[in-house]
Amino acid sequence: MTSAVTFGHKDLSRALCHGISTAFGGICGARAAKEANMLRTMIIALTLAATPALALVPINENPEIREKLLQGFIGDAIADNCPTIEPRNLRALGELNKLRDFALKQGYEASVVRAFVTSDTEKAKFKAEAAEWLKAKGAEPGNADAYCTIGEEEIAKNSLIGYLLRSKK
């Protein structure tokens, strides 16, 4: 049946007319053409139904990508505001590469990924979200101790934020 998909309309009609297809028996003439069209449409519909839809959400709305990038921005804010914690730049680069590979496997084009991670607008949004997250945990600019406490907690939990940071204590 799957080889019939590669047949043209006339080849399929002829196959049906000569009784090659056991499903339809020997059908000739206009009826064969109609049956061939219906069969071809049904095969295409079934093939499309079995194929998963690749409806991608915009990359800036993908929850996994957003969450991991947010964790990185939170880590950056902690490292920028706590004198006893520094970023692990090679780990951060490795995580960015993993995230890029994930995005590409999801079906996002390389140009879309590149535009997203270099967008000043998106960076500003993530910095604002990171600041809100940190504020909810008690950290505000000028309060280095709060940033350090949160950073040390994340390092101890071995969260992604903590994985991207190193304590100099």
C-alpha positions in Angstrom: 0.0 0.0 0.0 2.8 2.4 0.8 4.4 1.8 -2.6 1.2 3.1 -4.2 2.0 6.5 -2.8 4.8 6.8 -5.3 2.6 5.9 -8.2 1.1 8.7 -10.3 -2.7 9.0 -10.6 -2.8 6.9 -13.8 -0.5 4.2 -12.4 -2.6 3.8 -9.3 -5.8 3.6 -11.4 -4.2 1.0 -13.6 -3.1 -1.1 -10.6 -6.6 -0.9 -9.2 -8.1 -1.7 -12.6 -6.0 -4.8 -13.1 -6.8 -6.2 -9.7 -3.4 -5.8 -8.2 -4.9 -4.2 -5.1 -6.7 -6.8 -3.1 -8.4 -4.1 -1.1 -10.4 -2.8 -4.1 -10.4 -5.8 -6.5 -10.6 -5.1 -10.1 -12.0 -1.6 -10.7 -11.9 0.1 -14.1 -12.5 3.4 -15.8 -13.8 6.6 -14.0 -14.5 4.7 -10.9 -10.8 3.6 -10.7 -9.7 7.2 -11.0 -12.0 8.3 -8.3 -10.9 5.4 -6.0 -7.3 6.1 -6.7 -7.7 9.8 -5.7 -9.6 8.8 -2.6 -6.9 6.2 -1.7 -4.1 8.7 -2.3 -5.8 11.4 -0.2 -6.4 8.9 2.6 -2.7 7.8 2.6 -1.5 11.4 2.7 -3.9 12.3 5.5 -2.8 9.3 7.5 0.8 10.1 6.9 0.3 13.7 8.0 -1.7 12.6 11.1 1.1 10.3 12.2 3.7 13.0 11.8 4.1 15.2 15.0 3.3 18.8 14.5 6.3 21.0 14.7 4.5 24.1 15.9 7.2 25.9 17.7 6.4 28.6 20.2 8.5 31.8 19.7 11.9 31.1 21.2 11.5 33.8 23.8 8.4 31.9 25.1 9.9 28.4 25.3 9.7 27.5 29.0 12.9 25.4 29.2 15.0 27.9 27.3 13.6 30.8 29.4 14.1 29.1 32.7 17.7 28.2 32.0 18.6 31.6 30.7 16.9 33.2 33.7 19.1 31.1 36.0 22.2 32.4 34.2 21.1 36.0 34.6 20.4 35.4 38.3 23.9 34.0 38.7 25.4 37.0 36.9 23.5 39.4 39.2 24.8 37.5 42.2 28.4 37.5 41.0 28.1 41.2 40.1 26.8 42.2 43.5 28.7 39.8 45.9 32.4 40.4 46.4 33.0 36.8 47.6 31.3 35.0 44.7 32.6 34.9 41.1 31.1 33.4 37.9 32.4 30.2 36.5 32.6 31.4 32.9 33.6 28.1 31.3 30.6 26.4 32.9 28.4 29.2 31.8 29.7 28.9 28.2 29.1 25.2 28.3 25.5 25.6 29.5 24.9 28.2 26.8 26.2 25.7 24.2 23.9 23.0 25.5 21.0 25.4 25.4 21.8 26.4 21.8 22.0 22.7 20.9 18.6 22.1 22.6 17.0 25.0 20.7 18.4 23.7 17.4 17.1 20.2 18.1 13.7 21.7 18.9 13.7 23.1 15.4 14.7 26.7 15.9 16.9 28.0 13.2 20.5 29.1 14.1 19.8 32.7 13.0 16.7 32.8 15.4 18.8 31.4 18.3 21.6 33.9 17.6 19.2 36.9 17.3 17.5 35.9 20.6 20.7 35.6 22.7 22.2 38.8 21.3 19.0 40.9 21.6 19.4 43.8 23.9 15.7 43.9 24.5 15.6 40.2 25.6 18.7 40.8 27.8 16.9 43.7 29.5 13.8 41.5 30.1 15.9 38.8 31.7 17.8 41.2 33.9 14.5 42.6 35.1 13.2 39.1 35.8 16.4 38.2 37.6 16.2 41.4 39.7 12.5 40.5 40.6 13.5 37.0 41.6 16.4 38.2 43.7 14.2 40.9 45.3 11.7 38.3 46.3 14.5 36.4 48.1 15.6 39.6 49.9 18.4 40.9 47.7 18.4 44.5 46.5 21.2 46.6 44.9 23.6 47.9 47.6 23.0 44.9 49.9 25.9 42.7 49.1 25.3 40.4 52.1 21.9 39.4 50.8 23.3 38.6 47.3 26.1 36.6 49.0 23.7 34.7 51.2 21.5 33.7 48.2 24.6 32.8 46.2 26.0 30.6 49.0 22.6 28.9 49.3 22.4 28.2 45.6 25.9 26.8 45.6 25.1 24.5 48.5 21.9 23.3 46.7 24.0 22.7 43.6 21.2 24.4 41.6 22.0 25.6 38.1 22.6 29.1 39.6 25.0 27.6 42.1 26.7 25.4 39.5 27.5 28.6 37.6 29.1 30.3 40.7 32.2 29.8 42.8 32.6 31.0 46.4 35.9 32.6 47.2 35.4 32.1 51.0 
